[in-house]
Amino acid sequence: MARRLAVVIWPMVMSALAACTTPPKADAAATHEDVQQPDPPKLNAEVEELALLPPVAPKGSKLDHSGRTQKGRASYYADRFANRKMANGNRFNPDSNTAASKTLPLGTTAKVTNVQNGKSVTVKVEDRGPYVDGRVVDLTPKIADELNMRKQGVAPVIVAPIAVPQPDGAVKLGAGAAEASPQEVEQATRDAGIAAR
């Protein structure tokens, strides 16, 4: 009798234990919602207003933390600058998306657009310059190729900051954030935040 009882009870006990240790199956949508994803930076009214303002031609070398679009001429680094130390302490790589600006804070991410052909490239300000009147940005040879300006050497450009490090360590979204993808804005904000520390 005890043996028969064990044969009947044992499967019931095992079944109950399995039910206790097996987690309930969750709905795939509910599981996805429960995972905390960081919110992408939000575009605010100030970004929209900045995007509507006409570009300015920066004068002098006073830093501009406003995020406003700039206009002027772009040139590119000569080959002899390869591996030289830049203003942020890194070595210059001609095949990078590095840019030099007199007025944008180091660590700023911006979209540079060649006005003559509409081609755009996102760059990160890591150096100072150019030191020629009317020029707003120096680019790497790689970027000059992508903007199709290398043959002429200098081209009229619009520089739209996406994310600008602030003196207090914060990051401000600039006019370029209005047309950037959420992924571009998120990456630019992350990079600018590192530079602002």
Backbone as a ProteinNet text record, in pm:
[ID]
protein_1_A
[PRIMARY]
MARRLAVVIWPMVMSALAACTTPPKADAAATHEDVQQPDPPKLNAEVEELALLPPVAPKGSKLDHSGRTQKGRASYYADRFANRKMANGNRFNPDSNTAASKTLPLGTTAKVTNVQNGKSVTVKVEDRGPYVDGRVVDLTPKIADELNMRKQGVAPVIVAPIAVPQPDGAVKLGAGAAEASPQEVEQATRDAGIAAR
[TERTIARY]
82.5	0	86.3	188.9	278.4	348	382.4	451.1	359.6	231.4	136.7	114.6	107	88.2	206.9	328.5	449.3	447.6	405.5	400.1	299.7	191	89.2	131.3	185.8	219.2	345.5	446.5	575.6	558.1	485.3	466.8	396.4	306.8	236.7	333.2	423	521.1	615.8	664.5	756.6	688.4	565	490.2	473.2	445.1	429.9	562.5	672.5	804.3	840.3	811.2	841	761.6	638.5	555.2	611.1	670.8	727.7	856.6	935.1	1065.7	1062.9	961.6	955	888	956.5	894.5	780.3	677.2	566.6	614.3	557.1	594	533.3	618.8	572	543.4	451.2	420.4	542.9	582.9	704.2	696.7	579.8	566.3	583.6	526.3	537.9	682.7	753.5	893.5	975.4	950.6	1024.9	999.7	874.3	841.2	903.8	920.4	974.8	1122.8	1195.8	1337.8	1353.1	1427.3	1444.3	1545.4	1500	1586	1608.5	1731.7	1752.4	1675.7	1617.5	1544.2	1641.5	1615.1	1701.2	1682	1783.5	1767.9	1647.3	1573.3	1452.4	1485.7	1429.6	1443.2	1345	1391.4	1305	1280.1	1199	1163.8	1286.9	1385.4	1506.8	1581.8	1584.6	1650.3	1577.9	1446.6	1367.4	1391.5	1399.6	1426.2	1565.4	1664.8	1801.5	1805.8	1731.7	1730.5	1669.2	1581.4	1516.3	1598.8	1695.4	1777.5	1873	1899.6	1995.2	2137.1	2220.9	2359	2436.6	2528.7	2613.5	2756.6	2827.5	2969.7	3046.4	3106.8	3175.2	3291.8	3310.2	3420.6	3508.4	3637.8	3730.3	3741.1	3782.5	3801.3	3728.7	3629.7	3551.9	3466.2	3469	3392	3242.5	3173.8	3030.1	2961.5	2896.6	2826.2	2678.1	2635.2	2492.6	2431.5	2508.6	2453.8	2398.5	2418.6	2368.2	2450.5	2384.5	2449.5	2546.8	2661.9	2764.1	2782	2830.1	2859.4	2996.8	3058.4	3190.4	3252.7	3384.4	3454.1	3527.2	3533.4	3606.6	3731.5	3835.4	3958	3990.4	4101.8	4136.6	4285.2	4316.8	4453.4	4546.2	4667.7	4771.6	4823.9	4883.5	4934.7	5037.5	5110.3	5216.9	5163.9	5031.6	4974.6	4943.3	4958	4928.5	5009.5	4940.7	4998.8	5043.9	5019.1	5051.8	4948.1	4989	4898.7	4799.1	4671.2	4566.2	4538.2	4450.8	4418.6	4360.1	4291.6	4233.6	4332.1	4454	4556.2	4569.3	4471.6	4479.2	4568.7	4609.1	4689.8	4599.1	4638.2	4557.5	4563.8	4445.9	4433.1	4363.4	4434.3	4374.2	4250.2	4232.2	4118.2	4003.3	4003.5	3898.4	3795.5	3695.4	3593.4	3621.5	3748.2	3793	3777.8	3751.1	3746.2	3812.7	3856.7	3911.6	3820.5	3796.4	3715.4	3775.6	3769	3816	3711.5	3583.2	3477.6	3391.1	3384.4	3304.1	3385.7	3325.2	3398.4	3449.9	3565	3617.2	3515.5	3495.1	3396.8	3262.5	3244.9	3120.8	3109.1	2990.3	2960.7	2874.7	2910.6	2837.8	2825.2	2722.8	2706.3	2759.1	2855.6	2913.7	2855.5	2799.5	2738	2807.5	2850.4	2908.7	2792.9	2789.5	2679.2	2672	2785.6	2787	2723.6	2729.4	2674.6	2576.1	2555.6	2459.8	2508	2631.5	2682.4	2713.4	2678.5	2698.2	2773.5	2849.2	2921.4	2919.4	2907	2911.4	3056.2	3097.9	3236.3	3237.4	3353.8	3373.3	3486.1	3462.4	3563	3664.2	3788.1	3894.2	4017.2	4014.1	4132.9	4090.8	4187.9	4164.6	4216.1	4150.9	4184.4	4056.1	4059.1	4171	4193.8	4314.5	4351.8	4362.2	4260.4	4249.6	4111.8	4104.6	3975.3	3875.4	3752.3	3644.5	3631.9	3730.2	3723	3669.4	3571	3508.3	3549.3	3601.8	3634.5	3745.5	3832.6	3932.9	3890.6	3900.4	3854.2	3968.5	3948.6	4048.2	4038.7	4145.6	4138.6	4023.1	3995.5	3884.8	3752.4	3727.4	3602.5	3598.7	3712.4	3718.7	3679.2	3723.2	3683.9	3533.7	3479.1	3336	3249.5	3300.9	3227	3257.7	3343.7	3383	3441	3531.9	3591.9	3744.7	3799.2	3944.7	4017.6	3961.2	4028.3	4039.7	3933.1	3936.5	4004.8	4009.6	4081.6	4001.4	3912.2	3829.4	3688.3	3587.9	3449	3360.7	3252.5	3157.7	3077.9	3064.6	2995.5	2901.2	2810.8	2725.5	2766.2	2789.7	2826.8	2714.1	2641	2525.8	2558.8	2587.4	2618.9	2501.2	2531.8	2429.8	2429.2	2547.7	2561.1	2684.1	2666.8	2773.3	2802.2	2926.4	2960.1	2951.1	2898.6	2883.8	2989.6	3021.1	3123.7	3095.6	2966.4	2932	2929.8	2970.4	2972.1	2846.7	2746	2623.1	2645.5	2547.1	2551	2424.9	2442.1	2328.9	2311.9	2188.8	2161.3	2160.4	2221.5	2229.4	2133.2	2143.3	2053	2056.3	2171.8	2184.7	2106.8	2070	1993.6	1854.1	1802.9	1667.3	1654.4	1763.3	1757.6	1835.4	1899.2	1975.6	1881.9	1924.3	1845.4	1857.7	1762.9	1773.1	1904.7	1952.6	2078.6	2196.5	2195.3	2301.8	2300.7	2182	2169.4	2219.2	2180.4	2222	2374	2435.2	2580.7	2653.2	2603.5	2664.5	2657.6	2544.9	2527.3	2624.5	2638.4	2731	2874.4	2916.2	3052.5	3078	2980.9	2997.1	3003	2926.9	2928.3	3063.4	3128.1	3263.5	3360.5	3349.5	3439.1	3417.5	3293.9	3263.8	3317.3	3353.7	3402.8	3541.6
-120	0	125.5	124.8	240.6	258.9	147	155.1	215.4	171.9	227.1	376	414	553.8	637.4	586.9	657.1	673.2	569.5	575.4	680.9	698.3	796.1	937.5	950.5	1081.2	1140	1058	1107.8	1193.9	1149.5	1236.2	1367.8	1365.2	1487.8	1586.3	1533.8	1617.6	1679	1598.3	1647.8	1754.2	1732.3	1827.9	1961	1952.8	2073.5	2148.4	2076.1	2139	2207.9	2142.6	2201.5	2330.4	2330.7	2450.3	2564.7	2532.1	2635.4	2693	2611.5	2658.1	2712.7	2683.3	2733.1	2870.3	2974.1	3106.6	3112.2	3186.7	3199	3265.6	3221.2	3279.6	3418.7	3514.1	3652.8	3685.9	3775.8	3826.4	3901.4	3877	3938.7	4090.5	4145.2	4291.8	4346.8	4276.8	4323.9	4318.2	4210.7	4199	4311.9	4345.2	4451.8	4586.6	4610	4736.8	4748.9	4634.4	4636.8	4672.7	4648.6	4680.7	4831.8	4890.5	5035.3	5077.5	5149.1	5202.1	5349.9	5398.1	5541.7	5623.1	5731.1	5819.1	5897.3	5906.3	5990.4	6136.1	6219.1	6360.9	6419.7	6501.4	6561.1	6693.8	6712.2	6840.8	6936.6	7054.8	7151.5	7270.6	7362.9	7479.6	7561.7	7565.4	7642.4	7586.9	7454.7	7393	7432.8	7427	7465.3	7612.2	7698.6	7841	7861.2	7789.9	7799.7	7758.5	7653.2	7603.2	7704.5	7790.1	7889.7	8017.3	8039.4	8160	8150.8	8262.2	8258.1	8232.4	8165.3	8139	8268.9	8265.2	8380.2	8351.8	8458	8445.8	8482.9	8384.2	8416.7	8511.6	8599.6	8696.1	8675.4	8682	8663.6	8518.7	8499.4	8362.9	8338	8421.5	8401.7	8276.1	8188.6	8064.6	8093.1	8018.3	8033.4	7905.8	7913.2	7798.3	7796.6	7888.1	7904.9	7790.2	7722	7617.6	7670.7	7797.7	7860.3	7817.2	7810.6	7772.6	7881.8	7838.8	7931.3	7914.1	8020.6	8011.6	8072.1	8026.9	8075.8	7979	7975.1	7886.9	7779	7662.5	7550.3	7523.1	7484.1	7438.3	7302.8	7242.5	7115.1	7109.4	7022.9	7006.1	6954.7	7005.7	6954.4	6822.2	6742.1	6610.6	6619.5	6729	6739.9	6743.1	6762.5	6766.4	6628.1	6523.5	6387.6	6357.2	6305.1	6261.7	6375.8	6499.6	6610.6	6619.4	6671.5	6685.5	6798.1	6770.3	6870.2	6940.4	7038	7117.6	7032.8	6922.8	6838.2	6733.2	6732.3	6638.5	6512.7	6484.1	6366.6	6395	6288.9	6301.1	6312.5	6397.6	6420.6	6300	6251.2	6139.3	6190.7	6192.4	6244.2	6167.6	6043.9	5961.7	5964.1	6062.6	6072.5	6178.6	6195.5	6299.6	6420.6	6453.6	6564.9	6697.3	6802.1	6937.7	7032.9	7145.6	7253.3	7374.3	7441.9	7563.7	7660.4	7788.9	7891.5	7919.6	7900.1	7946.4	7836.9	7719.7	7612.1	7541.8	7513.2	7446.2	7309.1	7270	7136.6	7033	6930.6	6827.7	6849.2	6964.6	6991.4	6896.3	6840.7	6762.5	6850.6	6858.6	6947.6	6885.4	6926.7	6884	6994.8	6960.2	7056	7026.9	7128.8	7113.2	7202.8	7144.1	7218.7	7286.6	7418.8	7494.7	7474.4	7449.3	7437	7308.7	7200.3	7074.1	7006.9	7062.8	7007.7	6886.8	6843.8	6727.2	6765.3	6673.1	6698.3	6584.1	6617.8	6519.3	6566.8	6472.7	6505.3	6498.6	6601.6	6610.8	6638.1	6615.7	6647.4	6747.8	6858.7	6963.4	6918.2	6897.9	6851.5	6941.5	7045.9	7129.5	7274.6	7362.7	7504.9	7547.5	7645.9	7695.5	7702.3	7733.9	7787.4	7934.3	7976.4	8113.3	8202.3	8193.6	8276.5	8340.4	8470.6	8540.7	8475.9	8465	8411.4	8260.2	8193	8046.6	8007.4	7918.8	7879.4	7741.8	7660.3	7523.3	7467.5	7389.1	7309.6	7164.3	7091	6952.6	6857.9	6730.9	6631.4	6609.3	6557.3	6524.9	6429.3	6335.7	6241.2	6315.8	6411	6487.6	6577.8	6635.9	6719.1	6637.6	6511.4	6422.8	6397.3	6370.8	6340.5	6460.7	6580.6	6702.1	6747	6672.4	6701.1	6842.3	6877.8	7011.4	7005	6885.8	6873.2	6935.3	6921.3	6974.1	7125.8	7193.1	7339.7	7389.3	7306.2	7341.7	7417.3	7503.4	7583.5	7584.6	7577.9	7578.4	7650.2	7714.3	7776.2	7666.7	7681.4	7578.8	7641.1	7557.1	7585.5	7483.8	7531.2	7443.5	7450.4	7339.4	7334.9	7246.8	7306.8	7227.1	7137.2	7012.6	6918.9	6917.5	6903.5	6903.3	6983.8	7074.6	7167.8	7157.2	7121.3	7120.3	7261.6	7270.9	7399.7	7414.4	7537.1	7559.4	7489.9	7469.5	7407.4	7254.9	7196.9	7051.6	6994.3	7077.7	7032.4	7025.9	6973.2	6967.2	7032.9	7121	7191	7141.6	7113	7076.2	7203.1	7193.6	7308.1	7297.3	7391.9	7399.1	7272.7	7208.6	7087.7	6969.6	6972.8	6862.6	6853.2	6964.3	6965.5	6873.9	6854.9	6770.8	6641.1	6619.8	6497	6384.6	6260.8	6145.8	6133.8	6066.2	6046.5	5978.5	5886.1	5817.6	5914.5	6003.6	6104.1	6198.1	6239.3	6330.5	6262.3	6136.4	6062.8	6047	6007.1	5990	6123.7	6228.6	6361.3	6410.3	6387	6429	6353.2	6224.3	6143	6192.8	6216	6262.1	6399.9	6490.3	6624.8	6621.7	6530.8	6517.8	6473.6	6382.7	6338.1	6454.6	6533.2	6648	6755	6768.4	6875.3	6846.3	6719.1	6683.6	6736.4
0	0	0	86.7	91.9	-40.4	-104.4	-232.6	-337.9	-338.7	-435	-410.7	-286.3	-250	-297.1	-281.3	-327.1	-477.9	-548.1	-694.5	-739	-667.1	-703.4	-659.5	-540.8	-485.3	-548.8	-574.8	-627.2	-753.1	-857	-974.2	-940.2	-844.1	-805.6	-738	-652.9	-585.5	-687.6	-780.3	-883.7	-970.1	-999.9	-1080.9	-1006.2	-877.5	-796	-785	-766.2	-758.6	-889.7	-999.6	-1130.5	-1149.6	-1103.6	-1116	-1032.6	-917.2	-830.3	-886.4	-955.2	-1001.1	-1142.6	-1221	-1357.9	-1357.1	-1402.9	-1402.8	-1502.3	-1471.4	-1566.4	-1694.2	-1803.7	-1932.4	-1942.6	-1977.8	-1987.9	-2132.7	-2150.1	-2282.9	-2335.9	-2460.1	-2517	-2512.2	-2537.6	-2537	-2395.6	-2296.9	-2158.9	-2113.4	-2150.9	-2112.5	-2172.4	-2298.1	-2365.3	-2297.4	-2255.3	-2191.8	-2053.5	-1984.7	-1849.4	-1847	-1956.8	-1961.3	-1973.9	-1882.2	-1881.9	-1988.6	-2087.4	-2192.1	-2163.3	-2180.7	-2157.8	-2260.9	-2214.2	-2304.9	-2390.7	-2522.3	-2604.6	-2565.8	-2588.2	-2553.5	-2625.8	-2555.7	-2612.2	-2679.9	-2797.7	-2864.8	-2798.2	-2769.3	-2703.5	-2795.1	-2747.6	-2828.6	-2864.1	-2773.7	-2801.3	-2923.4	-2936.6	-3052.8	-3180	-3176.7	-3294.6	-3330.8	-3229.4	-3254.1	-3313.4	-3258.3	-3311.7	-3459	-3491.7	-3629.9	-3726.9	-3677.4	-3763.1	-3780.7	-3691.4	-3701.6	-3820.4	-3887.7	-3998.8	-3945.4	-4023.9	-3980.6	-3958	-3862.5	-3834.3	-3879.3	-3913.6	-3945.8	-3819.8	-3752.6	-3626.7	-3648.6	-3551.6	-3558.8	-3436.5	-3455.6	-3344.3	-3303	-3177.7	-3129.8	-2998.3	-2966.3	-2844.8	-2860.8	-2758.2	-2766.2	-2771.1	-2856.1	-2875.3	-2826.9	-2712.1	-2654.6	-2691.8	-2779.2	-2807	-2887.2	-2969.1	-3055.8	-3185.9	-3212.5	-3334.4	-3456.1	-3570.1	-3695.7	-3739.3	-3790.1	-3839.2	-3990.1	-4052.6	-4195.7	-4220.7	-4326.3	-4363.5	-4463.3	-4462.3	-4556	-4478.4	-4540	-4480.8	-4562.1	-4492.4	-4556.6	-4494.9	-4536.3	-4475.2	-4442.3	-4346.9	-4298.5	-4407.6	-4408.7	-4498.3	-4441.6	-4527.5	-4487.2	-4373.9	-4366.4	-4265.1	-4121.3	-4103	-3968.8	-3912	-3992	-3944.6	-3818.5	-3719.2	-3591.9	-3500.1	-3538.4	-3447.4	-3337.6	-3223.6	-3109.6	-3136.4	-3107.9	-3126.6	-2993.6	-2996.7	-2877.4	-2764.2	-2797.8	-2692.6	-2640.6	-2694.9	-2648.6	-2732.4	-2816.9	-2904.3	-3024.3	-3091.5	-3213.1	-3334.7	-3428.1	-3548.3	-3641.4	-3679.8	-3773	-3899.2	-4013.5	-4137.3	-4183.9	-4132.4	-4174	-4073	-3985	-3883.4	-3923.2	-3838	-3859.5	-3770.6	-3757.6	-3673.7	-3747.3	-3667.8	-3722.3	-3624.1	-3676.9	-3594.2	-3608.6	-3494.8	-3494.6	-3395	-3427.7	-3333.4	-3226.7	-3259.6	-3170	-3108.9	-3168.4	-3109.7	-3001.7	-2886.1	-2778.7	-2823.4	-2769.7	-2797.6	-2750.7	-2832.4	-2801.2	-2868.7	-2932.3	-3004.9	-3123.4	-3142	-3262	-3350.9	-3479.4	-3570.6	-3708.3	-3780	-3918.4	-4008.1	-4094.2	-4187.9	-4326	-4389	-4521.3	-4621.9	-4732.5	-4843.4	-4917.5	-4913.8	-4972.9	-5124.3	-5189.2	-5335	-5386.5	-5306.5	-5357.5	-5261.5	-5142.9	-5047.3	-4968.6	-4990.5	-4917	-4773.1	-4680	-4536.8	-4471.2	-4366.8	-4287	-4141.7	-4049.1	-3906.9	-3859.2	-3787	-3738.6	-3588.9	-3529.2	-3387.7	-3377	-3307.8	-3291.5	-3185.9	-3231.5	-3142	-3145	-3229.4	-3246.2	-3265.3	-3260.4	-3281.1	-3418.1	-3476	-3608.1	-3688.8	-3813	-3891.5	-3856.8	-3875.8	-3840.3	-3963.8	-4048.5	-4168.8	-4165.5	-4189.3	-4186	-4280.3	-4233	-4315.5	-4311.3	-4255.8	-4246.8	-4109.8	-4109.1	-3983.3	-3935.3	-4024.4	-3985.2	-4074.1	-4011.4	-4083.4	-4071.3	-4179.4	-4183.1	-4217.6	-4191.3	-4230.9	-4382.6	-4443.4	-4586.5	-4618.4	-4527.3	-4548.9	-4562.2	-4471.6	-4475.4	-4599.2	-4633	-4754.6	-4877.2	-4882.4	-4993	-4991.2	-4872.6	-4862	-4898.2	-4874	-4910.5	-5053.3	-5119.8	-5257.9	-5272.2	-5179.2	-5182.2	-5186.9	-5193.7	-5182.2	-5300.7	-5419.2	-5538.5	-5532.5	-5491.2	-5484.7	-5357.3	-5251.8	-5130	-5026.1	-5069.1	-4977.9	-5035.1	-4945.2	-4992.2	-4890.8	-4939.2	-4846.3	-4774.8	-4642.7	-4564.9	-4462.4	-4416.4	-4301.4	-4195.2	-4073	-3961.4	-3859.5	-3844.8	-3753.9	-3634.3	-3517.7	-3398.8	-3358.7	-3327.2	-3279.2	-3126.6	-3067.4	-2920.9	-2883.2	-2787	-2749.8	-2600.1	-2560.9	-2418	-2360.7	-2238.8	-2171.4	-2061.7	-2022.7	-1920.4	-1787.3	-1754.9	-1626.8	-1632.6	-1746.9	-1760.7	-1823.9	-1845.6	-1911.2	-2062.5	-2132.4	-2278.9	-2332.1	-2429	-2489.9	-2632.6	-2671	-2809.6	-2894	-3011.2	-3100.2	-3216.6	-3307.5	-3423	-3507.4	-3519	-3600.1	-3546.4	-3417.1	-3357.6	-3417	-3468.8	-3524.9	-3646	-3720.1	-3839.8	-3825.6	-3710.7	-3689.4	-3646.3	-3670.2	-3625.1	-3473.5	-3409.2	-3263.9	-3224	-3308	-3278.6	-3285	-3384.9	-3396.4	-3276.1	-3235.4	-3121.4	-2994.6	-2976.6	-2856.9	-2852.2	-2965	-2969.8	-2950.3	-3015.5	-3003.2	-2858.7	-2793.4	-2654.4	-2563.4	-2588.8	-2509	-2525.8	-2651.1	-2679.5	-2618.6	-2632.9	-2578.3	-2426.1	-2366.1	-2220.8	-2169.4	-2241.5	-2204.9	-2215.1	-2321.7	-2342.7	-2237.6	-2187.1	-2091	-1950.7	-1923.6	-1789.1	-1762.4
[MASK]
+++++++++++++++++++++++++++++++++++++++++++++++++++++++++++++++++++++++++++++++++++++++++++++++++++++++++++++++++++++++++++++++++++++++++++++++++++++++++++++++++++++++++++++++++++++++++++++++++++++

